[in-house]
Amino acid sequence: MTGRILAALSLVLGLAACDSGINLNPFTWFGGSTDEKLVAVEPSGGWPTGEDPRELVAQITALSVDRTTAGAIVHATGLPPKIGYWEAELVAENDGEPVDGVVTYRFHVWSPLWEQGTGSEYARSIDAGAFISDRDLPDVRQIRVIGAQNAMTVRR
């Protein structure tokens, strides 16, 4: 058995030494490294300036705050105009810092990638959440979530 392996190995190494135009030597399959200049492709009009490109959900239908051992979870339900809206997120304004005791979130969603039907309210509803830590919670008296047509607020 080892004789066959040695014969195959010597055959491969012998052929690798031949100059037949076919390179069978695995040590020379890849050339040396070269430096490349990378070019960044910038979109026309430049990169976004921190503005969220997603749209606001049409309507906020429910808002609740649930206490946890480490803070509070803000849970909002939104109602877009048709089915297929996705990647809902509550985006905090002012980096989540309360302004006069009010923490404000904007309910952002991506619109469908192709035309969708209207569907029922149940099929269209979309949820999003955010966490407020115990460290930030003492300064918060109200939590406000903004949609395109309305806003909802909960108070302590």
N, C-alpha and C positions, 0 to 999 in steps of 0.2 A: 504494500500500500504506500509506504513512504517512498519507494522507488518510483512510483507513478507521479507522485507529487514533485519529486526532485526533477524528473524528466520534463514535466510540464513547466516547472519554474525555469529550468535551463533553456527550454524552447522559447518561452516568452522573453527572457532576458537576451537570448541570442538574436531574436528577431528585432528587439528594441534597438540593438546596436547597428543593425543594417540601415543603410540610407536608401530606402525605397520610396521615399516621399510620404510614407505613412508613418506617423509618429506613434509608436506603441509604448514609449517610455512614459510612464505616468508622472515622473518627476519633471518633465518638460511640457506637460499639457497646457499649463497656464504660464503666461509670460510674466515678466517683472511688473511691479506696480508703477503706475504713472500718475502724475498730478493732473487733476481736472479742474477747470474753472466752472463753478456752479453759477447758474444764472437764476435769480428769483423771478417768478412770473407774478406780476402784480395786476390785480383786476383793474379795468378801466374805471376811473373815478377814485382809485385808492382803496385801501382796506377799510372796513367798517370802523367807526370811531366809538365803539362801546355801546351804541344804540342797538337794542335787541331787534333783529330783523323779523321776528315772529309777530303776528298780530295779536291784539287783545281778544279774548273770548267774548262773544256777543253779550252774554248775560250771566251774571253770578246768581245762582239759584239757592245755594246753601253755604253757610259758613259756620264752623264750630272750632273750638279750641279744647284740646284734651290735655290734662296735666299728666306728666310722667315723673319718674323719680329724678330725672336730670333736667327738666324744663317743661316745655309745652309744645304740642304739635298742632299747627294750624292746618285745618282741612277745609278746602273749598271745592265746590262743585260748580262747573260752568256749563252753559248750554250754547254751543255754536250753532250757526244757521243750518248746517247739514252734517251728514255723517262723514267720518274720515279724518277729522282733525286729530292731531297726535302730538306727542311730546309736550304735554302740558307742564308748566312750571310757574310757581309763585316767585316772581323776581322782586327782591326787596329794593325799595328806594332808599337812598341815603345810606347805603351799605348796611342796612338793617338797623341803623341807629334810630331810636325814637325821636320825633320832633314834637315838642310839647306833649310828650307822653303817648304819641300815636306812632305805631309802626305800620308802614304802608307797603303793600305788595301789589304788583301788577300781574294779572293772570294771563300769561302768554301761551299761545299754541301755534303750531305749524298748520297751515291749511293743507287740505288733501292734494296729493300730487296729480290726480286726475279727477275728472268730473264725478261727483257722487250725488246720490239721491238725498231727499230731505230726511226721510225716516221718522220714527216716533221720537218723542222727547227722551224716552228711556235710552234709545239707541244712540242718540246724539250726545248725551251727557258725558262729561269728562271730569276727572278728579285730579287735584294737585295738592301737594302739602309742603309745609316748611317747618323747620324746627327752630325754636327759640330756647336758648340755654338758660339755666337758673341764674347764671351770672348777669345776663341781660334783662331778665324778666322783672326785677324790681322797678325799673324805670318805665315800664310799659303799663299804660292805663287802658289803651284801646288798640285794637288790631283792625286794620282796614284793608279790604281787597277790592281792587278796581278792575272792572271789565269795560267793554266798549260802550254799553248802554246804561250800566248802573254800577253801583258800588255797595258793598255790605260792610257793616262794622259790628264788632262785638266789644263789649266793655267788661271790665272787672266788676 
